């Protein structure tokens, strides 16, 4: 490489030592830069594939002079003392060779003040987290089934079933059935119906089949009616634009027939297979979801509270179904829903009610702009600060609800410890979601915490059901309730002998003369 030659200005013919040293220092080419220039053509592909360019660009050396804090405070320096003075080519028509004189940098030529490298990396990371929040939310199950059906033959039975299954929102329906079955299994069985006392199971398996199938059909009917009322608005959102009614794979008449048949068969299964109270709750849920929550989404932010009521009814249905098998009275709705034994069902309904706010508020925040564009009034864009505050408030309510399940004898003491760990997780994520206004990945973290929180709490409640482990340990140790059964048998025999003694007529003995 040819060395750069500097000559003295023709006017003066002299230069100070300090300027000479600074000019000579600027003329040097860094050794590492020369090596990088020589090796760049050979390793361009490897560098682009192994390293992130945006990470190293924050620390790059582009050869431009960097301004210090003193320069910003004191202003421009003397051109003879300024290390960032420009070398302006002063060659004129006089035939002089390249003469360079130091000149004072102008305001337009000054290097811009850039942010520090570590702050730039932090900003890029935050922007990346915010950009991937929407991608972290799983796509709508109905949209996925609708997309998969396009790859199947038009007249195949599998395509037909996939399209109509997508009308039921299978993920939401599965979650509703799970909470209903969990509440059914958590009902405390009376001692007379324990398996040790009778040969039959504690709760009817056939009743559970009617309960789960009827609840699933009622949920499918409500979801199909919801899609039937919103195809124009679903087309404006990325999560719902691939639903079957939006893309025209199913006609509105076919969706209406499916919703009607599913609703009738579902409520009928609950009425004849369980009890009329559970059938009434199933029909009420269809009305609330399709007739109240769906139109309310475009009117008021209170639609979230209305939807939470809909989500809290299924566990109440499971509890009422179990209570109907051990009802001592007439078994009407007052006894099943408002007696002392029904407190467990209302606690489980409250748990579902409070869980929906942190889960849905985090979901709606990630697609708040789409909700706004579609005309849905959600707290995520109407009042973002209140959206985070509400999510945190209802997440905290999970602690007293789980404590009440132990207090009223639904679960054992171990449930207090295990549920507190899971509740602390979702409360922590809800706090971050509120304090960070949904930024820095807090919305994504709260959403996934909500996805796992409810199933884990339900499984823990079933594992810590009151008396479950005591019965298991007694069976493992070879102990049974035979003594109690013998005592019941003895009491029944005593009562039977007394009845026979009363029923027998007194014998008349004639006196012997």
C-alpha positions as CSV (number, residue, x, y, z in Angstrom):
1,X,0.0,0.0,0.0
2,X,1.3,3.4,-0.9
3,X,2.1,5.7,2.0
4,X,0.3,9.0,2.3
5,X,2.7,11.9,1.9
6,X,2.0,15.2,3.6
7,X,3.7,18.5,2.5
8,X,3.7,21.7,4.4
9,X,1.4,24.5,3.4
10,X,3.0,26.9,0.9
11,X,1.9,30.0,2.9
12,X,3.9,29.5,6.1
13,X,6.2,26.6,5.5
14,X,6.2,25.5,9.1
15,X,4.1,23.3,11.4
16,X,4.0,22.7,15.1
17,X,5.1,19.3,16.5
18,X,1.7,18.5,18.0
19,X,-0.1,18.9,14.7
20,X,2.5,16.9,12.9
21,X,2.2,14.0,15.3
22,X,-1.6,14.0,15.1
23,X,-1.5,14.1,11.4
24,X,0.9,11.3,11.2
25,X,-1.2,9.3,13.7
26,X,-4.3,9.7,11.5
27,X,-2.4,8.6,8.5
28,X,-1.7,5.2,10.0
29,X,-3.8,2.2,8.9
30,X,-4.8,-0.1,11.8
31,X,-3.2,-3.5,11.5
32,X,-6.4,-5.3,12.4
33,X,-8.4,-3.4,9.8
34,X,-5.9,-4.3,7.1
35,X,-6.2,-7.9,8.1
36,X,-9.9,-7.8,8.1
37,X,-9.9,-6.2,4.6
38,X,-7.6,-8.9,3.3
39,X,-9.6,-11.7,4.7
40,X,-13.1,-10.3,4.1
41,X,-13.6,-11.7,0.6
42,X,-12.7,-15.2,1.6
43,X,-15.0,-15.5,4.7
44,X,-18.0,-13.3,3.7
45,X,-20.4,-16.3,3.6
46,X,-19.2,-17.8,6.8
47,X,-19.5,-14.5,8.7
48,X,-23.0,-13.9,7.4
49,X,-24.1,-17.3,8.4
50,X,-22.5,-17.6,11.9
51,X,-22.8,-14.1,13.3
52,X,-25.6,-11.6,13.7
53,X,-24.8,-8.4,11.9
54,X,-27.0,-6.2,14.1
55,X,-25.0,-7.4,17.2
56,X,-21.5,-6.5,15.9
57,X,-22.6,-3.3,14.1
58,X,-23.1,-1.7,17.4
59,X,-19.4,-2.0,18.2
60,X,-18.0,-1.5,14.7
61,X,-15.2,0.9,13.9
62,X,-16.1,2.8,10.8
63,X,-13.2,5.2,10.8
64,X,-15.3,8.2,11.6
65,X,-14.1,10.5,14.5
66,X,-16.1,10.1,17.7
67,X,-17.1,13.1,19.7
68,X,-16.5,13.0,23.4
69,X,-18.5,14.6,26.2
70,X,-16.0,17.5,26.5
71,X,-16.6,18.4,22.8
72,X,-20.3,18.6,23.4
73,X,-19.9,20.8,26.4
74,X,-17.0,23.1,25.3
75,X,-17.9,23.3,21.6
76,X,-15.5,23.2,18.7
77,X,-11.8,23.2,19.4
78,X,-8.9,25.1,17.9
79,X,-8.2,23.6,14.5
80,X,-4.6,23.1,15.3
81,X,-5.5,21.2,18.5
82,X,-8.5,19.3,17.1
83,X,-7.7,15.7,16.3
84,X,-10.8,15.5,14.2
85,X,-9.8,18.4,11.9
86,X,-10.4,17.6,8.3
87,X,-7.7,17.4,5.7
88,X,-8.9,19.4,2.8
89,X,-7.3,19.0,-0.5
90,X,-5.9,22.4,-1.5
91,X,-4.6,21.7,-5.0
92,X,-5.1,24.7,-7.2
93,X,-4.4,25.4,-10.8
94,X,-0.9,26.6,-9.8
95,X,0.5,23.2,-10.4
96,X,1.2,22.4,-6.8
97,X,1.1,18.8,-5.7
98,X,-1.4,17.5,-3.1
99,X,-1.3,20.0,-0.3
100,X,-3.5,19.3,2.8
101,X,-4.3,22.0,5.4
102,X,-6.2,21.4,8.6
103,X,-9.6,23.1,8.6
104,X,-12.2,23.5,11.3
105,X,-15.1,21.0,10.9
106,X,-18.4,22.5,10.0
107,X,-21.6,21.8,11.9
108,X,-23.0,19.7,9.0
109,X,-19.9,17.5,8.8
110,X,-19.8,16.7,12.5
111,X,-20.4,13.0,13.3
112,X,-23.8,12.4,14.8
113,X,-24.0,11.5,18.5
114,X,-24.9,7.8,18.6
115,X,-26.3,5.7,21.5
116,X,-23.9,3.6,23.5
117,X,-23.4,0.0,22.2
118,X,-24.9,-1.7,25.3
119,X,-28.0,0.5,25.1
120,X,-28.4,-0.2,21.4
121,X,-28.2,-3.9,22.0
122,X,-30.8,-3.7,24.8
123,X,-33.1,-1.6,22.5
124,X,-32.8,-4.1,19.7
125,X,-33.6,-7.0,22.1
126,X,-36.7,-5.2,23.4
127,X,-37.9,-4.5,19.9
128,X,-37.3,-8.1,18.9
129,X,-39.3,-9.3,22.0
130,X,-42.2,-7.0,21.2
131,X,-42.2,-8.1,17.5
132,X,-42.3,-11.8,18.4
133,X,-45.1,-11.4,21.0
134,X,-47.8,-11.9,18.3
135,X,-45.9,-14.8,16.8
136,X,-45.6,-16.5,20.2
137,X,-49.4,-16.8,20.5
138,X,-50.5,-20.1,19.0
139,X,-52.8,-19.8,15.9
140,X,-56.5,-20.3,16.2
141,X,-57.3,-24.0,16.1
142,X,-60.3,-23.4,13.9
143,X,-58.2,-21.6,11.4
144,X,-55.6,-24.4,11.4
145,X,-58.2,-27.1,10.8
146,X,-59.7,-25.0,8.0
147,X,-56.3,-24.6,6.4
148,X,-55.6,-28.4,6.7
149,X,-58.9,-29.2,5.1
150,X,-57.8,-27.5,1.9
151,X,-55.2,-30.2,1.3
152,X,-57.8,-32.9,1.4
153,X,-60.0,-34.1,-1.5
154,X,-63.2,-31.9,-1.7
155,X,-65.6,-34.9,-1.4
156,X,-63.7,-36.8,1.4
157,X,-65.3,-37.5,4.7
158,X,-62.2,-36.3,6.5
159,X,-62.5,-32.9,5.0
160,X,-66.1,-32.7,5.9
161,X,-65.4,-33.7,9.6
162,X,-62.4,-31.3,9.8
163,X,-64.5,-28.3,8.6
164,X,-67.4,-28.9,11.0
165,X,-65.0,-29.7,13.9
166,X,-63.4,-26.3,13.3
167,X,-66.8,-24.7,14.0
168,X,-66.6,-26.0,17.6
169,X,-63.3,-24.3,18.5
170,X,-61.8,-27.7,19.6
171,X,-59.2,-26.2,22.0
172,X,-61.7,-24.1,23.9
173,X,-64.2,-27.0,24.0
174,X,-61.6,-29.4,25.3
175,X,-60.8,-27.0,28.1
176,X,-64.4,-26.6,29.1
177,X,-64.9,-30.4,29.2
178,X,-61.8,-30.7,31.3
179,X,-63.0,-28.3,33.9
180,X,-66.4,-29.9,34.0
181,X,-65.0,-33.4,34.5
182,X,-62.6,-32.1,37.2
183,X,-65.4,-30.6,39.2
184,X,-67.4,-33.8,38.9
185,X,-64.5,-35.9,40.3
186,X,-63.8,-33.4,43.1
187,X,-67.3,-33.7,44.6
188,X,-67.0,-35.3,48.1
189,X,-68.7,-38.6,48.1
190,X,-70.8,-39.4,51.1
191,X,-69.6,-42.3,53.3
192,X,-72.6,-44.4,52.4
193,X,-71.6,-44.4,48.7
194,X,-67.9,-45.2,49.2
195,X,-66.6,-48.2,47.3
196,X,-65.8,-50.0,50.6
197,X,-69.5,-49.8,51.5
198,X,-71.0,-50.8,48.2
199,X,-69.9,-52.9,45.3
200,X,-70.7,-50.2,42.8
201,X,-68.4,-47.2,42.0
202,X,-68.7,-44.0,44.0
203,X,-70.0,-42.0,41.1
204,X,-71.7,-43.2,37.9
205,X,-69.4,-43.6,34.9
206,X,-72.4,-43.4,32.6
207,X,-73.4,-40.1,34.1
208,X,-69.9,-38.8,33.4
209,X,-70.2,-39.9,29.8
210,X,-73.5,-38.0,29.3
211,X,-72.0,-35.0,31.2
212,X,-68.9,-34.7,29.0
213,X,-70.6,-35.4,25.7
214,X,-73.5,-33.0,26.4
215,X,-71.1,-30.3,27.6
216,X,-69.0,-30.6,24.5
217,X,-72.0,-30.4,22.2
218,X,-73.3,-27.3,24.0
219,X,-69.9,-25.7,23.7
220,X,-69.8,-26.5,20.0
221,X,-73.2,-25.0,19.5
222,X,-72.2,-21.7,21.2
223,X,-68.9,-21.5,19.3
224,X,-70.6,-22.1,16.0
225,X,-73.2,-19.4,16.6
226,X,-70.3,-17.1,17.6
227,X,-68.6,-17.6,14.2
228,X,-71.9,-17.3,12.4
229,X,-72.4,-13.8,13.8
230,X,-68.8,-12.5,13.1
231,X,-67.5,-13.6,9.7
232,X,-67.0,-10.0,8.4
233,X,-65.1,-9.0,11.5
234,X,-63.1,-12.2,11.7
235,X,-61.8,-11.5,8.2
236,X,-60.0,-8.4,9.5
237,X,-57.8,-10.3,12.1
238,X,-54.9,-12.5,11.3
239,X,-55.9,-15.2,13.9
240,X,-59.4,-15.7,12.6
241,X,-59.3,-14.8,8.8
242,X,-58.8,-18.5,7.9
243,X,-61.9,-19.8,9.7
244,X,-64.3,-21.8,7.5
245,X,-67.1,-19.3,7.3
246,X,-64.7,-16.5,6.4
247,X,-63.2,-18.4,3.6
248,X,-66.5,-19.8,2.4
249,X,-65.8,-23.5,3.0
250,X,-69.1,-23.8,4.9
251,X,-72.3,-22.0,4.1
252,X,-74.1,-20.0,6.8
253,X,-77.1,-22.3,6.5
254,X,-74.9,-25.4,7.2
255,X,-73.3,-23.7,10.2
256,X,-76.7,-22.8,11.6
257,X,-78.0,-26.3,11.2
258,X,-74.9,-27.7,12.9
259,X,-75.2,-25.2,15.8
260,X,-78.9,-26.0,16.2
261,X,-78.5,-29.8,16.2
262,X,-75.5,-29.7,18.6
263,X,-77.4,-27.5,21.0
264,X,-80.5,-29.7,21.0
265,X,-78.6,-33.0,21.3
266,X,-76.3,-31.5,24.0
267,X,-79.0,-30.2,26.2
268,X,-81.1,-33.3,25.7
269,X,-78.1,-35.5,26.8
270,X,-77.7,-33.4,29.9
271,X,-81.4,-33.5,30.7
272,X,-82.0,-37.2,30.3
273,X,-78.6,-38.5,31.2
274,X,-77.7,-36.2,34.1
275,X,-80.4,-34.0,35.6
276,X,-82.6,-31.0,34.5
277,X,-80.5,-28.5,36.5
278,X,-77.3,-29.3,34.5
279,X,-79.3,-29.1,31.2
280,X,-80.6,-25.7,32.2
281,X,-77.0,-24.5,32.9
282,X,-75.9,-25.8,29.5
283,X,-78.6,-24.0,27.6
284,X,-77.9,-20.9,29.6
285,X,-74.3,-21.0,28.6
286,X,-75.2,-21.1,24.9
287,X,-77.5,-18.1,25.3
288,X,-74.9,-16.1,27.3
289,X,-72.0,-16.8,24.9
290,X,-73.9,-16.3,21.6
291,X,-76.6,-13.8,22.7
292,X,-74.8,-11.6,25.2
293,X,-71.0,-11.9,25.0
294,X,-70.7,-11.9,21.2
295,X,-72.7,-8.8,20.4
296,X,-71.3,-7.1,23.5
297,X,-67.7,-7.3,22.1
298,X,-68.5,-4.4,19.8
299,X,-70.3,-2.2,22.4
300,X,-68.4,-2.2,25.7
301,X,-65.3,-3.4,27.4
302,X,-67.5,-5.2,29.9
303,X,-67.7,-8.1,27.4
304,X,-64.7,-9.6,29.1
305,X,-66.6,-9.9,32.4
306,X,-69.6,-11.4,30.5
307,X,-67.3,-13.9,28.9
308,X,-65.8,-14.8,32.3
309,X,-69.2,-15.7,33.6
310,X,-69.6,-18.1,30.6
311,X,-66.3,-19.7,31.5
312,X,-67.3,-20.2,35.2
313,X,-70.5,-22.1,34.5
314,X,-69.0,-25.5,33.3
315,X,-67.4,-26.5,36.7
316,X,-70.7,-25.6,38.3
317,X,-72.3,-28.1,35.9
318,X,-69.9,-30.8,36.9
319,X,-70.5,-30.2,40.6
320,X,-74.3,-30.2,40.2
321,X,-74.1,-33.5,38.2
322,X,-72.3,-35.2,41.0
323,X,-74.5,-33.7,43.7
324,X,-77.6,-35.0,41.9
325,X,-76.5,-38.6,42.5
326,X,-76.4,-38.2,46.3
327,X,-79.2,-35.8,46.8
328,X,-81.3,-36.6,49.9
329,X,-84.2,-34.4,49.0
330,X,-86.1,-33.8,45.8
331,X,-82.9,-33.0,43.8
332,X,-84.2,-29.7,42.4
333,X,-82.0,-26.7,41.5
334,X,-82.2,-25.2,44.9
335,X,-80.7,-28.3,46.6
336,X,-78.0,-28.8,43.9
337,X,-76.9,-25.1,43.6
338,X,-77.7,-23.4,46.8
339,X,-77.3,-25.9,49.6
340,X,-74.4,-26.2,52.0
341,X,-72.8,-28.9,49.9
342,X,-72.7,-26.7,46.8
343,X,-70.0,-24.4,48.1
344,X,-67.3,-26.4,46.3
345,X,-68.9,-25.9,42.9
346,X,-69.1,-22.1,43.4
347,X,-65.4,-22.0,44.5
348,X,-64.4,-23.9,41.3
349,X,-66.6,-21.5,39.2
350,X,-64.9,-18.6,40.9
351,X,-61.5,-20.0,40.1
352,X,-62.4,-20.3,36.4
353,X,-63.8,-16.8,36.5
354,X,-60.7,-15.2,37.9
355,X,-58.3,-17.2,35.7
356,X,-59.7,-15.8,32.4
357,X,-58.7,-12.2,33.0
358,X,-54.9,-12.6,33.1
359,X,-55.0,-15.2,30.3
360,X,-57.3,-13.2,28.0
361,X,-55.9,-9.8,28.8
362,X,-52.4,-11.0,27.8
363,X,-53.8,-12.6,24.6
364,X,-55.7,-9.5,23.6
365,X,-52.7,-7.2,24.2
366,X,-50.6,-9.0,21.6
367,X,-53.2,-8.4,18.9
368,X,-54.7,-5.1,20.3
369,X,-54.3,-3.3,17.0
370,X,-56.2,-6.0,15.1
371,X,-59.0,-5.9,17.7
372,X,-59.1,-2.1,17.2
373,X,-59.2,-2.5,13.4
374,X,-62.0,-5.1,13.6
375,X,-64.1,-2.8,15.9
376,X,-63.9,-5.0,19.1
377,X,-63.8,-2.9,22.2
378,X,-61.1,-4.5,24.4
379,X,-59.3,-3.1,27.4
380,X,-56.0,-3.9,25.6
381,X,-56.4,-0.8,23.4
382,X,-59.2,1.2,25.1
383,X,-57.3,1.4,28.4
384,X,-54.0,-0.5,28.3
385,X,-53.1,0.5,31.9
386,X,-56.3,-0.8,33.3
387,X,-55.9,-4.0,31.2
388,X,-52.7,-4.9,33.1
389,X,-54.1,-3.8,36.5
390,X,-57.2,-6.0,36.0
391,X,-55.0,-9.0,35.0
392,X,-52.9,-8.6,38.1
393,X,-55.9,-8.1,40.5
394,X,-57.7,-11.3,39.4
395,X,-54.5,-13.3,39.4
396,X,-54.1,-12.5,43.1
397,X,-57.6,-13.8,43.8
398,X,-56.4,-17.3,43.0
399,X,-54.7,-17.6,46.4
400,X,-57.8,-17.1,48.6
401,X,-59.9,-19.3,46.3
402,X,-57.5,-22.2,46.5
403,X,-57.3,-21.7,50.3
404,X,-61.0,-21.9,50.6
405,X,-61.0,-25.2,48.8
406,X,-59.0,-26.6,51.6
407,X,-61.0,-24.8,54.3
408,X,-64.3,-26.3,53.2
409,X,-62.9,-29.8,53.0
410,X,-62.7,-30.2,49.2
411,X,-58.9,-30.8,49.2
412,X,-56.3,-31.6,51.8
413,X,-53.6,-29.4,53.3
414,X,-51.0,-30.4,50.7
415,X,-53.0,-28.5,48.1
416,X,-52.2,-25.2,49.9
417,X,-48.5,-25.7,49.3
418,X,-48.6,-27.0,45.7
419,X,-51.2,-24.6,44.5
420,X,-49.4,-21.6,46.1
421,X,-46.3,-22.4,44.0
422,X,-48.4,-22.3,40.7
423,X,-50.4,-19.3,41.8
424,X,-47.2,-17.4,42.7
425,X,-45.9,-18.0,39.1
426,X,-49.0,-16.5,37.4
427,X,-49.1,-13.6,40.0
428,X,-45.5,-12.8,39.2
429,X,-46.0,-12.7,35.5
430,X,-49.2,-10.6,35.9
431,X,-47.2,-8.1,38.0
432,X,-44.6,-7.8,35.3
433,X,-47.3,-7.5,32.7
434,X,-48.8,-4.6,34.6
435,X,-45.6,-2.8,35.5
436,X,-44.1,-3.1,32.0
437,X,-47.4,-2.2,30.2
438,X,-47.1,-5.5,28.2
439,X,-43.7,-4.7,26.9
440,X,-40.4,-6.6,27.0
441,X,-42.1,-10.0,26.5
442,X,-44.3,-9.8,29.6
443,X,-47.5,-10.4,27.6
444,X,-46.1,-13.5,26.1
445,X,-44.9,-14.8,29.4
446,X,-48.3,-14.2,31.1
447,X,-50.2,-15.8,28.3
448,X,-48.2,-19.1,28.6
449,X,-48.4,-18.9,32.3
450,X,-52.2,-18.8,32.0
451,X,-52.1,-21.7,29.5
452,X,-50.4,-24.0,32.0
453,X,-51.9,-22.6,35.2
454,X,-55.5,-23.8,35.0
455,X,-54.8,-27.5,34.0
456,X,-52.1,-27.8,36.6
457,X,-54.3,-26.4,39.3
458,X,-57.1,-28.8,38.4
459,X,-54.8,-31.8,38.4
460,X,-53.4,-30.8,41.7
461,X,-56.9,-30.4,43.2
462,X,-57.8,-33.9,42.0
463,X,-54.6,-35.3,43.4
464,X,-55.1,-33.6,46.7
465,X,-58.8,-34.5,47.1
466,X,-59.9,-34.9,50.7
467,X,-59.4,-38.5,51.9
468,X,-57.9,-39.8,48.6
469,X,-54.4,-40.6,49.9
470,X,-55.8,-41.8,53.2
471,X,-57.8,-44.5,51.4
472,X,-54.8,-45.4,49.2
473,X,-52.6,-45.9,52.2
474,X,-55.2,-48.0,54.0
475,X,-55.5,-50.2,51.0
476,X,-51.7,-50.5,50.7
477,X,-51.4,-51.5,54.3
478,X,-54.2,-54.0,54.0
479,X,-56.7,-52.1,56.1
480,X,-60.3,-51.8,55.1
481,X,-63.4,-50.4,56.5
482,X,-64.7,-53.8,57.3
483,X,-65.3,-52.8,60.9
484,X,-67.6,-50.0,59.9
485,X,-69.4,-52.3,57.4
486,X,-69.9,-54.9,60.2
487,X,-71.3,-52.2,62.5
488,X,-73.7,-51.1,59.8
489,X,-74.7,-54.7,59.2
490,X,-75.2,-55.4,62.9
491,X,-77.4,-52.3,63.2
492,X,-79.5,-53.4,60.2
493,X,-79.9,-56.9,61.7
494,X,-81.0,-55.4,65.1
495,X,-83.6,-53.2,63.4
496,X,-84.8,-56.1,61.3
497,X,-85.2,-58.4,64.4
498,X,-87.1,-55.6,66.2
499,X,-89.4,-55.2,63.2
500,X,-90.0,-58.9,63.1
501,X,-90.7,-59.1,66.8
502,X,-93.3,-56.3,66.5
503,X,-94.9,-57.9,63.5
504,X,-95.4,-61.3,65.2
505,X,-98.7,-61.6,67.0
506,X,-98.6,-62.6,70.7
507,X,-99.1,-66.2,71.4
508,X,-102.2,-67.1,73.6
509,X,-101.5,-69.8,76.0
510,X,-104.5,-71.4,77.5
511,X,-104.3,-72.2,81.2
512,X,-104.2,-75.8,82.2
513,X,-107.0,-76.7,84.3
